[in-house]
C-alpha cells in the first residue's frame, strides 16, 4: 500500500476530537506558560513508554497505574519535576489527576499526569489547582501550540508535528500529531524529555503499544544530547476521537501503514529535540551500516554520540576520526575492527580500520555544516540505523552550571 503525506497545522490538536490549553500558573519564575492540559472528547486508548532510570518520578508511576483503562485527559506541568519526592510526590500526582477529573467530569483514573523541571522539589498544589482551573476553561481545538509552549523548560523552540497520511487504494486518510519537549538531559532509554502523540485511527490497545515501542526504538531511543537519561522521560500515544468505525488489527492492510506513519512522526519530533539541544551548534547524523543486528548498531551509535571527545571535536570542526573509533572500541560490542570504514560526508577517513590520507579542507567543509553526516560501515551484516546527536559547546556548560537558579 503506497503511503503519501502532508504536514498540517494544529500540533497535537490537529487530530479531530482533541482539545488542549497551555497557561501560566506560577511554577516558573519568569511568568511563562507552565501548565498544559490535553483533553479527548471521547475515551481514548493509550500506550506509553517510560524511562528506565531507577529514580522514576511519581507522575510516571501514577500514569502507569492509570493506563489500564481508557484515557480522557493528560495534565503536564513544567518547572518542577516532582521527582525524588517520596509519598508526598505520589499524593501530589494523584491530586493533580483528581483536580482535572473534578473540572472535566472525569474519573481520576482517566487522567494521566507528567512533570518536567527541577528534581527534588514538591509541587505547590495551590498553583497546580489554579492551573487546572484556568486550563480547563481554555480547552480548545486550537490550543495545541499553547500546550506545546507550556511544557518547555530550557527548550528554545516549540516542538510540534502534525501529518495527514494518505494510504491510497480507497482507504480513508488519517492523522498523527504530537508535541515534545527536551533540550538537555537527553539520552532516552525506554525515554528532561516528554513526548505526546495523538491519532484518529481506531487501533487495538495491544497493537498501539507494539507500534509505539517499535517507533520509539527507531526515533527517541536513537538520539542523544548529553548522555543523561532523565527521571521523568515518557512518550505517550493516545488513539481516540476518530471517525473510523473498525479497529485496526494485525490482519488489516492499515497496520503496516500505521507503523510506518507513527515512526515518521516520532522521528520528526526526536530530530527537533536534538536540533534544540542545549548549546548545540550542529547536529551529528550518524548512520551505522552493516551491523549484525539493531542492538549492536544502537550501542555503537550511542557510544560515539555520547563521547565528550567526539562531541567537542565536532564543535571545533576537527576531523579527528580517532575519537570515533575509540568510542566504538569501548562500546562493549563484538565487531571486527579490520573491516570498519568511516566517512565524514563523502570524505572517507578510514579503510579497513586504518587511517587514510584524506582532504582536510573537504573534511572541514563537511564539519562546518549545520547537520554533519557520518557513516560507520561495519561490513558484518544487513542492519542499518540512523541516530542523531550533537556537539558539545561552551554554552552547554553555561546553561547547566546554574540550572536551579
N, C-alpha and C positions, 0 to 999 in steps of 0.2 A: 504494500500500500504506500503510494507516494505521499510524502508529508511536505506541505508548504506552510509558511508562517508569515505573520506581520506583527510588528511591535505596535502596541496601542497605548493610550493614555489611561491614567487612573490608578496606577500602582496596585496595591493589594486588593483594592475595592473594584478593580476592573472586572472582577467576576460577579456576575449577577447574583443578588441575594446577600451580599456582604456590605456592611457599613463600618465606618471607623471614625475615630476622632483622636486628636492629639492636643493636650492642654498643658499649661504650666501650673503646678500645684506647690511649688516652693522647695522641691528636693534639690535643685541646682542653685548655686549661689548667684548665677548671672541672670536668673529670671527666665531662662529659655524653657521651651516645652520639655516636659519630663515625665508625662504620663500618657500612655496610649491605650485605647480600647478598640478591640475588633469584635464585631457582632455579626452573627449569621441569623438571618430571619427564619431559617428552618434548621432543624437538627442536622449537624454535620458529622460525618465520620472523620476520625483523626488518627494520624500516625506521627510518631516523633522519634528523634534520635538525640541522645543526651551525651554530655561529656563523660569521659572515663576517669576524670580527676576524682580521687578518693574523697576530697572535700566537696562533695556535691552540695550545692546550695539548697536551702529549704524550698524555694519556689519550684525547683525541678522535682523535688521529692513529692510535693503536693500535686504537681501536674501529672506525674507518673501515676499517682493514686486515682486521679480523675479521668484517666484515659480509657477506663473500662467501658464507659458508655458513650453516648453521643455528646457532642460539644456544641455550645451556642455562643461562647464568648471567650476572649483572651484579654487579660489585663497585663500590661507591661509597664514597669517603671524604670527610669534611668536615673543615674546619680548615686544610688545606693544599691549594692549587690545583694543585700540580705544574705550574705554568706558567712559561715563560721559564727552563727548567731544562736545556735542551740535551739532549745524548745521554744523560746520566745520567737525566734525567727520562723519556726513552723507555725506557731499560733498566728503570727502576722500574715503569713502567706495564706493560711486558711481564712483569716478575717478579710483579706483582700477579696478572695473569691466570694465570700458571703456578702460583702458590701455590693459587689457587682450584681450578684444574684438578686438582692433586695431591690436594687434600682431597675433592673430589667425584667423582673418577674420570673427569675430562673432558680433552679436548684443550685446550690454552691458547687455541687459535683459536676455541673455542666459548664463550669468556668475554669479555664486554665490560667496559670499565672507565670510570669517571668520577670526577672530583675537583672539589672546590669549597672555597674558602677564600682564604687569603692568597697572593698571587703572589710568586714568586721564591725559594721555599724548597723544599728537597728533602724527599721523603717519608722518614721514619725507617722503614726497611723491617723492622726488628725488631718495631716496634709494628704495622705492617701485617700481618706474618706472624701475630702474636698475635691480631689482629682477625679474620683469615681463619679461624684455627683455632677461635676462640670462636664466630664467627657460623655456621660450617659445622655446628657441634654443636647449634646452637639453631634451625636452619631449621624452620619450621612454617607451616601454612596460616593460623595466627592471628598471624603475625609482621609483618603489613603495617604496623601502626601503629608498632612499634618501628623498622622500617626508615625510615618517613617522618620519624620524630623524629631518626634518626641522620644524615640528610642536611641538616639545618638548619644555618645559620650565624647571621646576625643575625635570622632569622625569629623571630617571637614566637608563631606558631601553627603547628600541623601542617596541611599541605595535602594532603587526600585527596579522592578522588571514586570512587564505585562505583555503577554504574547498570545495572539489568537492563532490557533493551528487549524489547518485545513487538510483533513486526512484524504479527501478525494473519494472517488468511487461511490458517490451518493451519500457519504457519511456526513453527519452534522458537525460543523466547526465547534471547537471547544477552546476554553481559555485557561491558562495557568498564569498566575500572577504572584508577586511576592515582594517582600521588603526585608532588608537585613541591616544589621549594624555590626561594626567591627573595624578596628584600626590598629589596635595593639593587643597584646596577649593573645596572639592568633597562631595556633598550631593545632587545629581541631583533631580530635581523636575520638570519634563516635561510632557534636563538636562541642575588653572582652567581647564572644561572638554569639549573636542571635539571628535566626532567620525564620521567617513566617511565610507560608505559601498557601494559596487557595486555588481551587479548581471547581468548575461547574460540572465535571464528569461525575457520574454515579459509579464509584469503584468500591468493590468489596473491601472491608476493613483490613483483612489479612493481606490482600494484594496491594493495598495502599501502603502498608508498612514495608512490604517487599520492594515495591518500586522506590520508596524513599531511601531505603538502605542502599540500593544499587546506585541511585542518583548521587547520594552523599559520598559514596566511595569514589566516584569519579568527578567530584567537584570540591565540596568543602573539605574533604579529607585529603585533597591534593594541593592545599595551599598552606603557606607558612609566612608569617611576618617576622616573628621573633622567637619561635620555638617554644612558646608557652601555651599550654592547654588550660583554659580557664575553668574555674569552679562553676560557671553559670552557662556554659555553651549549650545551645539547644537549637535544633531545626524541627519545625512543626509544620505539618501539612494537613489542611482541612479540605474535605470534599463535601460540598453541600450547596444548596441554592440553585442547582442546575435544572435544566428542563428535560434532560434525557431520562426516560422512564425506566430503562433496563440497566441493570448493574453490569459492569464490565467484569468478566471472569477470564480465566486463562485461555478459554476457547474463543474469546471474542477477537475479531481482527483488530480492534482498537487497543488491545492490551500492549503489544509491542510498540504501537504508535505512542501511547501514553507514556511508556517508559522512556522513549527517545525524547519526547517533548519535555517531560519533567527534568531529565538530565540537562537539557539545553538551558532551561530557566535557572536551575541550580548553578550551572557553570557561569552564567551571566552574573549572578549575584556574588558568587565566590570571587570572580575576577575583580569585581568592583571593590570588594573588601581588600584584596591585595593591592590594588592600584591606589587605594586611600590609606595604605599603611603609614604608621606614624613616621614622619620624616622621610618618606620614600621619595627618591628622585628617579628611579627606574624600576620596571617590573622585569623579573627574570622568567622567561618562558622556557621551562626545561622539559625536553622530551627524552624519555628513556625508551630506547628501541631494542628489540632483540632479547628481551628478558624471558626467563623461563616461565614466570607467572606474575600476576598482579602484585602479590606481596613483595617479591623481590624488587620489582620496579619501583614500588612506592617507598620501600625502605631506603633504597639508594637515592631516590629523588629527595626524600625528606632529609637525609644526612647531608646532602650537598646544599640544599636550600637553607638549612638551619646553621650551617657553618658560619661563624662570625668572620673568619678569614676570607671565605668566598664572598660574603656579602660586602665586606669592606673593599675587596679587590674590585668588585663591580662598581662600587661608589667611586673609587679612584680611577675607574676606566683602565684597569691594568689587566692585560690578558694573561694572568697568572694561572694557567691551567693546572699547575702542580697542586694548588689548593683544592681543585675539584677532585683529582684522583686521590688525594689524601683523605678527603671526606668520604669518598666511596670506599676506601680501604678499611675504614673503621666502622662501617655501617653494619657489620655482622652478617654480611650476605656472601654466599659462596658463588663467586663468578670467576672468570678466567682473565686475569689482568692482561695477558698477552694478546687478547682479542679486542681490547677496548679501543674504539675510535671516538674522538671528541671533536666537535665542531662549534665554533662561535659564529653564528650565522652561517655563511657559506665558506668560512675560513677554517680549514682542518688544522688542528693544533697537535693532535696525537694520532699515531697509526700503530695498531698492534701494541698498545700500551707504552709506546716510546714517543718522545717528543719529536716534532718536526720543525724544520726551519720554515717559518711562515711570514707572511707580510704583516709586520707590526702595525703599519699605517692602516691597512684594511681592517685588521682586528680592532684597532682603536675606534674606527668609524662605526663598527658594529656595537661596541660598548657605549658609544655616545647616544644610541637610540633610546627612546623612552621605554620601549619594550625590546629586551635583548633575547634573541632566540639562541638556545643552547641545545645541542644534541649529543647524547651519550648513546653509542651503539655498542651493545654487549656481545652481539653475534652468538647468542646462546639459544634463543627460542623465538616464538612468534608474538609475544605480548609487547604492546606499546602503550605508554601512557604519556599524558602531558600534565605537568604540575606547574604551579606558579608560586614564585617567591619575590623577594625584592632586596634592594641593597640596604646597607646599614649606614646611616648618616649621623653627623653631629646633632642634627635636630631631634633624632630619636632619643638621644641621651637627654637633651634639654627637656623634652616633653615628659619623660618618665622619671626624671630626678626630683620633681616636685608635684607629682600627680595628685596627692591628697590635699595639697594646699592650693 
